[in-house]
Amino acid sequence: MSNYAHQTEAHQVHPAQVAGLFYPAEPGRLRELIARMRDHARPDGGVAPKLVVAPHAGIVYSGAVAATAFGPWARRPDPPRRIVVVGPAHRVAFRGLAIHPAAAWSTPLGEARVARDLHLSLAEARAAAVDARPFVGEHSLEMHLVMLQAMLPAPFEILPILVGDAEPQQVAEALRLVWGGPETVIAVSSDLSHFLDRASAEAIDSDTGRRIEALEAPALDASRACGFLPIMGALDIAAERDMRASGLHQATSADAGADAARVVGYGAFAVEYAASARLCEADRALLLSTAMAGLAAAARRGGRAPSLALDGRLSPALTSLRATFVTLTQSGKLRGCIGSPAPRRSLIEDAMANAVQAGFSDPRFPPLTQDELESLSLDVSILSHPRRVPAASEAELAAALEPDRDGLILGAGRRRALFLPSVWRQLPDARDFVRHLMPKAGLHGWPDGIEAARFRVESFGAPWRRIEAADIAPARIDEAHALH
């Protein structure tokens, strides 16, 4: 018998470690508590995230935030059958990653079987050590398990992974081995800041959320999130697989009545494939109406952009950090196009600002007039995070592109230019697509130091008249103040 087989038979079930401490040990009370937390969760957490980040504190403190993260999976018509849960070790110091030898994990809500093939993949690749010792008294994985058992309508398999003193690349490599398809999802377990006063915690947690949305993995450390290593590994994969992250819900322990002088922060985040990500129709309508309202306000103010007041009533999708391009057309002809190649502000702010810029700052066209508004159409393109395309020649770059789907950024030094995927309609040949972008970037031949990056977009739009007829109230626009 192999050592791996012996270990898996030695511990058949891993019992609950923190029942009665972090959550009620009695099943009825536990289900009732989680139901209350779901009532306080945000209902608009996206459609189909592949990966979520959720907290692991006591359910009375962080349960509503965790329920927000797991809500999209609970609402799926085909709930996930396999859930990889990866979180930080709190009790036992060790190097690398660890997986428990048990064949199942038990909580007051029942047993969850371990996905043995995934477990074996990590063990045989030595991506994680099979060792029960770091799991004694540990809560970061168990807290996700009990929430998922209560929320998901069908049984599922699990693969709990505990992260000790490791490199983010080790976490990323382990996740690649167990990534799977639509049947498999990944839950990253982490609280945010620890033991700051409420105001300080909210400030640093908000900044951490923005960095997660921007996939800025190197910016994270232990002062921002106890599970920073699992989050960093997950963000590395998100960047390489063209995914986008959205903040869903943030809170602190003070929101549940704990001492406001020494709080713990909690955040829920969803990570989904950019190619399949889609705003709901209500968010699309609100985004378009806000962009148009900002454009109309600027037309009344000689091109000066109004300010936009955000509040908690906007969905997380609209307040997440995003890069957009806004295209204005008139009778089917281009009337302005300007955007942001990298995320630097919320989606709704970026779209409104770029709508105004497209109308009044595109050097190819004169400033927009009020009389032109009724004949305009406005399209918004939400960009995914650019991914570098290694290419040694124009031909190699053209061969790497996927027509009709890839946008392209070319640059060398400070010179940069971009084509949206919509340009493929005019330039369907990949070589022509690249050749026409080169002079736009001020590049000739194939200069040393040239860099190429591809991206995908979610695009939608409507004519001015249809947006006006929809009568969607935009986010509050203050014409008394300019954005710049």
C-alpha positions in Angstrom: 0.0 0.0 0.0 1.4 3.4 -0.9 2.0 6.0 1.7 -0.7 8.2 0.1 -3.3 5.4 0.3 -2.4 4.6 3.9 -2.8 8.2 4.9 -6.2 8.5 3.2 -7.5 5.4 5.1 -6.1 6.5 8.4 -8.5 9.5 8.8 -11.8 8.8 7.3 -13.7 11.9 8.5 -12.3 15.2 9.7 -14.6 16.4 12.5 -15.8 20.0 13.0 -13.2 22.0 14.9 -15.0 25.2 15.8 -18.7 24.2 16.2 -20.0 26.0 19.3 -17.3 28.6 19.0 -17.6 30.3 15.7 -21.1 29.1 15.0 -23.9 27.2 16.8 -23.3 23.5 17.2 -27.0 22.7 17.0 -28.1 22.2 13.3 -31.4 24.0 13.6 -29.9 27.1 15.3 -27.1 27.1 12.7 -29.5 27.0 9.8 -31.6 29.7 11.3 -28.6 32.0 11.9 -27.3 31.5 8.3 -30.8 32.2 7.0 -30.8 35.5 8.9 -27.4 36.4 7.4 -28.7 35.7 3.9 -31.5 38.2 4.6 -28.8 40.8 5.2 -26.7 39.8 2.2 -26.6 41.9 -1.0 -28.7 40.2 -3.7 -26.7 41.5 -6.7 -23.5 39.6 -6.5 -23.1 38.7 -10.2 -24.2 35.7 -12.3 -21.5 33.1 -12.5 -18.2 33.8 -10.7 -15.6 31.1 -11.1 -14.0 32.2 -7.9 -15.0 34.2 -4.8 -13.2 35.7 -1.9 -15.2 35.6 1.4 -14.5 36.1 5.1 -14.2 33.4 7.7 -15.0 35.1 11.1 -17.8 34.0 13.4 -21.1 33.9 11.4 -22.7 36.6 13.5 -20.0 39.0 12.4 -19.1 38.1 8.8 -22.0 35.9 7.8 -23.9 38.5 5.7 -20.7 39.3 3.7 -19.9 35.6 3.2 -23.6 35.0 2.1 -23.2 37.8 -0.5 -20.1 36.0 -1.9 -21.8 32.6 -2.1 -25.2 33.8 -3.2 -24.5 33.6 -7.0 -23.6 30.0 -6.7 -26.7 29.3 -4.7 -28.8 30.9 -7.4 -27.2 29.0 -10.3 -29.6 26.7 -12.2 -26.8 24.1 -12.1 -25.1 24.5 -8.7 -21.4 23.7 -8.5 -20.6 20.1 -7.9 -17.1 20.7 -6.7 -15.8 23.5 -4.4 -12.1 24.1 -3.8 -11.7 26.1 -0.6 -8.3 27.6 0.0 -7.4 29.6 3.1 -4.7 30.7 5.5 -3.4 28.7 8.5 -4.0 30.4 11.9 -3.0 27.7 14.4 0.0 25.7 13.2 3.0 27.1 11.4 4.3 25.1 8.4 5.8 25.7 5.0 3.9 25.4 1.7 0.4 24.1 1.3 -1.4 21.2 3.1 -4.3 19.0 2.4 -6.0 16.8 5.0 -5.9 13.0 4.6 -9.6 12.6 5.5 -12.0 11.3 2.9 -14.8 13.6 4.2 -15.3 16.6 6.4 -18.0 16.7 9.0 -20.0 19.7 10.4 -23.3 19.9 12.3 -25.0 20.1 8.8 -23.6 16.8 7.6 -20.6 15.4 5.8 -19.0 16.7 2.6 -17.0 14.2 0.6 -13.5 15.2 -0.5 -12.9 15.1 -4.3 -10.4 12.3 -4.3 -9.1 12.8 -7.8 -8.3 16.5 -7.1 -6.7 15.5 -3.8 -4.6 12.9 -5.5 -3.5 15.4 -8.2 -2.1 17.8 -5.6 -0.5 15.0 -3.6 1.2 13.3 -6.6 2.4 16.6 -8.0 3.7 17.5 -4.5 1.9 20.8 -4.8 0.6 20.2 -1.2 1.6 18.0 1.6 -0.9 15.4 3.0 -0.8 16.3 6.7 -3.6 16.4 9.3 -1.6 18.4 11.9 -2.1 22.0 10.6 -5.9 21.5 10.5 -6.3 21.0 14.3 -8.4 23.9 15.6 -8.3 25.6 12.2 -11.4 27.6 11.1 -10.7 29.3 7.8 -11.9 26.4 5.7 -14.6 25.1 8.0 -16.4 28.5 8.1 -16.8 28.4 4.3 -18.0 24.8 4.4 -20.9 25.3 6.9 -22.1 28.4 4.9 -22.0 26.5 1.6 -23.8 23.4 3.2 -26.6 25.7 4.3 -26.9 27.7 1.1 -26.4 25.3 -1.8 -29.4 23.2 -2.8 -27.5 20.1 -3.8 -24.6 18.1 -2.3 -21.1 18.9 -3.5 -17.5 17.6 -3.1 -14.8 19.7 -1.6 -11.1 20.1 -1.7 -9.9 22.1 1.3 -6.4 23.5 0.9 -4.5 25.2 3.8 -1.8 27.8 3.1 1.1 28.2 5.4 4.4 30.0 4.8 4.2 29.9 1.0 4.8 31.8 -2.2 1.8 33.1 -4.1 3.1 31.2 -7.1 2.7 27.9 -5.1 -0.9 28.8 -4.5 -1.5 29.6 -8.1 0.1 26.4 -9.3 -2.0 24.3 -6.9 -5.2 26.1 -8.2 -4.2 25.4 -11.8 -4.0 21.7 -11.1 -7.6 21.6 -9.7 -9.2 24.5 -11.8 -11.6 22.2 -13.7 -14.6 23.4 -15.7 -18.0 24.9 -14.9 -18.6 22.1 -12.3 -15.7 23.4 -10.2 -15.6 26.7 -8.3 -13.0 28.2 -5.9 -13.6 29.9 -2.6 -10.7 31.9 -1.2 -11.1 32.4 2.6 -9.8 35.7 4.0 -10.8 38.5 6.4 -9.4 41.9 5.6 -7.7 44.4 8.1 -7.4 43.4 11.7 -7.8 45.4 15.0 -7.8 49.0 13.6 -10.4 51.6 14.6 -13.5 51.5 12.4 -12.6 54.5 10.3 -9.1 53.3 9.6 -10.3 49.8 8.8 -12.9 51.1 6.3 -10.3 53.2 4.6 -7.7 50.5 4.2 -10.3 47.9 3.3 -11.7 50.1 0.6 -8.3 50.6 -0.9 -7.6 46.8 -0.7 -10.9 46.2 -2.5 -9.8 48.5 -5.3 -6.5 46.7 -5.6 -8.2 43.4 -5.8 -10.5 44.7 -8.6 -7.4 46.0 -10.4 -5.8 42.5 -10.0 -2.9 44.2 -8.2 -1.6 41.1 -6.4 1.8 42.5 -5.4 0.1 45.3 -3.4 -1.4 42.9 -0.9 0.2 41.9 2.4 -0.7 40.6 5.9 -1.7 44.1 7.0 -4.5 44.1 4.4 -5.8 40.5 4.6 -4.9 37.5 6.6 -5.5 35.4 3.5 -3.3 37.6 1.3 -1.3 34.7 0.0 -4.3 32.7 -1.3 -5.7 36.0 -2.7 -2.5 36.8 -4.5 -2.3 33.3 -6.0 -5.9 33.6 -7.2 -5.3 37.1 -8.7 -2.3 35.8 -10.6 -4.5 33.2 -12.3 -7.2 35.8 -12.9 -4.8 38.0 -14.8 -3.5 35.2 -17.0 -7.0 33.9 -17.8 -8.6 37.2 -18.7 -10.9 37.5 -15.7 -12.3 40.5 -13.9 -12.9 41.0 -10.2 -15.8 42.9 -8.6 -16.2 44.0 -5.0 -19.6 42.9 -3.8 -19.9 43.8 -0.1 -17.7 45.2 2.7 -18.3 45.5 6.4 -16.6 45.4 9.7 -17.2 43.6 13.0 -18.5 47.0 14.3 -21.5 46.6 12.0 -22.5 43.6 14.1 -22.1 45.4 17.3 -18.4 44.8 18.2 -16.2 47.4 19.6 -15.6 50.1 17.0 -12.2 50.9 18.4 -10.8 47.5 17.4 -12.5 45.9 14.4 -11.9 43.2 11.8 -12.8 44.0 8.2 -14.7 41.7 5.9 -15.0 41.7 2.1 -16.8 39.7 -0.6 -15.4 39.6 -4.1 -16.4 37.8 -7.3 -14.0 36.8 -10.1 -15.5 35.9 -13.5 -14.3 35.4 -17.0 -14.3 38.7 -18.8 -15.4 37.1 -22.1 -18.6 35.8 -20.6 -19.2 38.6 -18.0 -22.3 40.6 -18.5 -24.0 43.5 -16.7 -27.6 42.9 -15.9 -30.1 44.9 -18.1 -30.9 47.3 -15.3 -27.3 48.2 -14.7 -26.7 48.6 -18.5 -29.6 51.0 -18.7 -28.5 53.0 -15.7 -24.9 53.2 -17.0 -26.1 54.5 -20.4 -28.5 57.0 -18.9 -25.8 58.3 -16.6 -23.3 58.7 -19.4 -25.9 60.5 -21.6 -26.9 62.7 -18.7 -23.3 63.7 -18.1 -22.8 64.4 -21.8 -26.0 66.6 -21.9 -24.9 68.5 -18.7 -21.5 69.1 -20.3 -23.1 70.4 -23.5 -25.0 73.0 -21.4 -21.7 73.9 -19.6 -19.4 74.5 -22.5 -17.9 71.0 -22.3 -17.2 71.0 -18.6 -17.9 67.6 -17.0 -20.2 67.5 -14.0 -19.4 65.6 -10.8 -21.1 62.3 -10.0 -22.2 61.4 -6.5 -22.1 57.7 -5.7 -24.0 56.1 -2.9 -24.6 52.6 -1.5 -27.7 52.1 -3.7 -25.7 51.5 -6.8 -25.0 47.8 -7.6 -21.4 46.5 -7.0 -21.1 46.0 -10.7 -21.3 49.7 -11.3 -19.0 50.8 -8.6 -16.3 48.2 -9.3 -13.0 49.5 -10.8 -13.2 49.2 -14.6 -11.6 50.6 -17.8 -14.1 51.8 -20.5 -14.2 53.3 -23.9 -17.2 55.3 -25.0 -18.0 55.7 -28.7 -20.3 58.3 -30.1 -21.8 57.9 -33.5 -24.1 60.1 -35.6 -26.1 58.6 -38.5 -23.8 55.6 -38.4 -20.6 57.7 -38.6 -18.0 58.1 -35.8 -18.5 61.3 -33.8 -16.0 60.7 -31.0 -14.2 57.9 -29.2 -12.1 58.1 -26.0 -11.4 55.8 -23.1 -9.2 54.4 -20.4 -6.9 51.5 -21.3 -6.5 50.6 -17.6 -8.9 50.7 -14.7 -8.6 53.8 -12.5 -12.1 54.6 -11.2 -15.5 53.1 -10.8 -17.3 51.8 -13.9 -20.1 54.4 -13.8 -17.6 57.3 -13.2 -15.3 56.1 -16.0 -18.1 55.7 -18.5 -19.6 59.2 -17.8 -16.2 60.9 -17.9 -15.3 59.2 -21.1 -18.6 60.1 -22.7 -17.9 63.7 -22.0 -14.3 63.4 -23.3 -15.5 61.7 -26.5 -17.9 64.5 -27.1 -15.6 67.4 -26.3 -11.9 66.3 -26.3 -11.5 64.0 -29.3 -9.0 66.0 -31.5 -10.5 64.5 -34.7 -13.9 66.3 -34.2 -15.2 69.7 -33.1 -16.8 70.0 -29.7 -20.3 68.6 -29.5 -23.3 71.0 -29.6 -26.6 70.6 -27.8 -28.4 70.4 -31.1 -26.5 67.2 -32.0 -27.6 65.3 -28.9 -30.8 63.9 -30.3 -29.1 62.4 -33.3 -26.4 60.6 -31.2 -25.9 57.0 -30.3 -23.7 56.0 -27.4 -21.8 52.7 -27.0 -19.9 51.7 -23.9 -17.1 49.0 -24.1 -15.9 47.6 -20.7 -12.3 46.4 -21.1 -10.8 43.4 -19.5 -7.3 43.7 -18.0 -4.8 43.7 -20.8 -2.7 40.6 -21.2 0.8 40.8 -22.8 1.2 39.1 -26.2 4.8 38.0 -26.7 5.6 38.5 -30.4 8.9 39.0 -32.2 7.4 40.3 -35.4 4.3 41.8 -37.0 3.4 38.4 -38.5 3.8 36.6 -35.2 1.5 39.1 -33.5 -1.1 38.9 -36.2 -1.1 35.1 -35.9 -1.7 35.3 -32.1 -4.8 37.4 -32.4 -8.4 36.2 -32.5 -10.3 38.3 -35.0 -13.6 39.8 -33.8 -12.8 39.1 -30.2 -9.4 40.6 -29.3 -8.7 44.3 -28.8 -5.1 45.3 -29.1 -2.8 47.8 -27.5 0.6 48.6 -29.1 3.3 50.7 -27.7 6.9 51.5 -27.3 8.2 53.9 -24.7 5.5 56.6 -24.1 3.8 56.0 -27.4 0.6 53.9 -27.1 -2.5 53.2 -29.3 -5.4 50.9 -29.0 -8.0 49.3 -31.3 -11.3 48.0 -29.9 -12.5 44.7 -31.1 -15.2 46.6 -33.2 -12.4 47.7 -35.5 -12.3 44.2 -36.9 -15.4 45.1 -38.9 -13.4 47.5 -41.0 -10.1 45.5 -40.9 -11.0 41.8 -40.9 -7.5 40.7 -41.8 -5.2 40.3 -38.8 -2.1 41.7 -40.6 -4.1 44.8 -41.7 -5.4 45.1 -38.1 -1.8 45.3 -36.8 -0.5 47.4 -39.6 -3.1 50.1 -39.2 -2.6 50.3 -35.5 1.2 50.8 -35.8 1.1 54.3 -37.3 -1.7 55.3 -34.9 0.8 54.6 -32.1 3.5 56.5 -33.9 5.4 53.3 -34.6 7.1 52.3 -37.9 8.6 49.0 -38.8 9.0 46.8 -35.8 11.0 48.9 -33.3 12.9 47.6 -30.4 11.0 47.5 -27.2 7.6 47.2 -28.8 5.0 45.8 -26.4 1.6 44.3 -27.4 -1.3 43.4 -25.1 -4.7 42.0 -25.9 -8.0 42.5 -24.2 -11.7 41.6 -24.5 -14.7 43.8 -24.1 -18.4 43.8 -23.0 -20.1 46.2 -25.4 -23.6 47.7 -25.5 -25.3 50.9 -26.4 -28.4 52.7 -27.7 -29.5 55.8 -29.5 -30.0 58.9 -27.5 -33.8 58.8 -28.0 -34.1 55.3 -26.7 -32.1 56.1 -23.6 -34.2 59.1 -23.0 -37.4 57.1 -23.5 -36.3 54.5 -21.0 -36.6 57.2 -18.3 -34.0 55.7 -16.1 -32.9 58.0 -13.3 -29.1 58.4 -13.4 -26.8 58.5 -10.4 -26.9 61.9 -8.9 -25.1 64.4 -11.2 -24.0 67.7 -9.7 -23.7 70.4 -12.4 -22.3 72.9 -10.0 -18.9 71.0 -9.8 -16.6 69.8 -12.6 -14.8 66.5 -12.5 -11.5 68.0 -13.5 
